[in-house]
């Protein structure tokens, strides 16, 4: 067994589950159970399955097991380097989500596809509000 400082072993102390993972697991689990209750079986099974798989991955990551990429993928960073990588990756995801959702919104407006416009518009507004708040919090911290 490697006992050098910083070596990750299966006996590494558990870290608390990240806030993101706690919220994401809750949404997946509650959403999946809700789908099952209302009879949307396929999506219910998919969402509950995603929650189970994510729970397993998070459990491994909390013990420091797996690779650095796996821990970053699971949003359970082990150290500051992994935390910085996770933060950068989420910034890229946010940028892609904003561009993608804006493109969908423009497509709906340009093609006059009415019923789907309001949810996409509300999603775009919500994303912009979260972005604005996050920017202000980030600037205040630095």
Legacy VTK file of the C-alpha trace (Angstrom):
# vtk DataFile Version 3.0
C-alpha trace
ASCII
DATASET POLYDATA
POINTS 142 float
0.000 0.000 0.000
1.338 3.439 -0.935
1.517 5.661 2.147
3.006 8.768 0.540
1.252 12.026 1.419
-1.638 12.802 -0.891
-1.995 9.208 -2.126
-5.654 8.305 -2.520
-6.623 4.993 -1.000
-9.923 3.313 -0.320
-9.458 4.259 3.331
-9.355 7.989 2.567
-11.774 9.982 4.727
-15.212 10.638 3.290
-15.978 14.161 2.209
-19.457 15.645 2.427
-21.588 15.516 -0.687
-21.399 18.729 -2.715
-24.393 21.080 -2.687
-24.750 20.632 -6.439
-24.902 16.851 -6.097
-27.385 17.032 -3.244
-29.704 19.224 -5.326
-29.181 17.244 -8.532
-29.821 13.906 -6.822
-32.974 15.334 -5.252
-34.289 16.594 -8.603
-33.510 13.285 -10.332
-35.051 11.164 -7.576
-38.169 13.269 -6.953
-38.659 13.807 -10.697
-38.287 10.101 -11.397
-40.694 9.113 -8.642
-43.185 11.752 -9.796
-43.026 10.365 -13.348
-43.634 6.849 -12.021
-46.620 8.016 -9.939
-48.276 9.761 -12.901
-47.584 6.836 -15.237
-44.706 8.161 -17.338
-42.864 4.889 -16.800
-39.981 5.151 -19.252
-38.812 8.564 -18.114
-39.415 7.642 -14.474
-37.155 4.590 -14.772
-34.522 6.620 -16.649
-34.464 9.382 -14.008
-34.378 6.990 -11.052
-31.669 4.989 -12.839
-29.640 8.163 -13.344
-29.997 8.966 -9.646
-28.781 5.482 -8.664
-25.761 5.619 -10.988
-24.901 9.160 -9.870
-25.219 8.070 -6.239
-22.739 5.232 -6.812
-20.270 7.530 -8.570
-20.587 10.155 -5.841
-20.071 7.514 -3.160
-16.811 6.393 -4.780
-15.667 9.988 -5.248
-16.419 10.936 -1.642
-13.950 8.300 -0.505
-11.281 9.716 -2.831
-11.472 6.634 -5.040
-11.298 6.741 -8.802
-9.457 9.159 -11.031
-9.240 12.918 -10.905
-11.399 13.071 -14.036
-13.989 10.823 -12.405
-14.131 13.004 -9.305
-14.469 16.154 -11.438
-17.168 14.418 -13.533
-18.997 13.575 -10.308
-18.614 17.165 -9.032
-16.874 15.811 -5.927
-13.407 17.399 -6.172
-10.716 16.034 -3.851
-8.429 19.070 -3.829
-8.109 22.639 -5.090
-6.795 21.584 -8.510
-9.856 19.413 -9.067
-12.115 22.177 -7.696
-10.629 24.653 -10.217
-11.114 22.142 -13.049
-14.737 21.590 -12.018
-15.379 25.339 -11.827
-13.882 25.883 -15.294
-15.892 22.993 -16.757
-19.144 24.361 -15.303
-18.337 27.775 -16.779
-18.037 26.156 -20.215
-21.302 24.262 -19.679
-23.029 27.497 -18.674
-21.778 29.269 -21.768
-22.899 26.407 -24.003
-26.315 26.316 -22.298
-26.796 30.051 -22.777
-25.808 29.907 -26.465
-27.864 26.761 -27.103
-30.988 28.015 -25.352
-30.729 31.369 -27.134
-30.446 29.549 -30.477
-33.557 27.482 -29.672
-35.414 30.649 -28.668
-34.420 32.429 -31.907
-35.467 29.370 -33.908
-38.866 29.275 -32.224
-39.416 32.994 -32.743
-38.266 32.906 -36.390
-40.496 29.950 -37.243
-43.445 31.229 -35.190
-43.680 27.966 -33.271
-45.936 29.241 -30.509
-46.532 26.635 -27.792
-42.863 25.953 -27.011
-41.859 29.609 -26.918
-42.905 30.539 -23.367
-41.049 27.740 -21.513
-37.897 28.396 -23.532
-38.198 32.162 -22.967
-38.666 31.634 -19.220
-35.698 29.261 -19.152
-33.570 31.844 -20.939
-34.624 34.582 -18.494
-33.930 32.283 -15.515
-30.494 31.402 -16.900
-29.688 35.102 -17.424
-30.787 35.957 -13.859
-28.668 33.167 -12.362
-25.729 34.301 -14.486
-26.108 37.896 -13.314
-26.336 36.920 -9.645
-23.369 34.549 -9.964
-21.267 37.286 -11.572
-21.984 39.653 -8.708
-21.194 37.026 -6.077
-17.954 36.070 -7.858
-16.804 39.690 -8.164
-17.632 40.382 -4.520
-15.528 37.363 -3.413
-12.416 38.338 -5.399
LINES 1 143
142 0 1 2 3 4 5 6 7 8 9 10 11 12 13 14 15 16 17 18 19 20 21 22 23 24 25 26 27 28 29 30 31 32 33 34 35 36 37 38 39 40 41 42 43 44 45 46 47 48 49 50 51 52 53 54 55 56 57 58 59 60 61 62 63 64 65 66 67 68 69 70 71 72 73 74 75 76 77 78 79 80 81 82 83 84 85 86 87 88 89 90 91 92 93 94 95 96 97 98 99 100 101 102 103 104 105 106 107 108 109 110 111 112 113 114 115 116 117 118 119 120 121 122 123 124 125 126 127 128 129 130 131 132 133 134 135 136 137 138 139 140 141
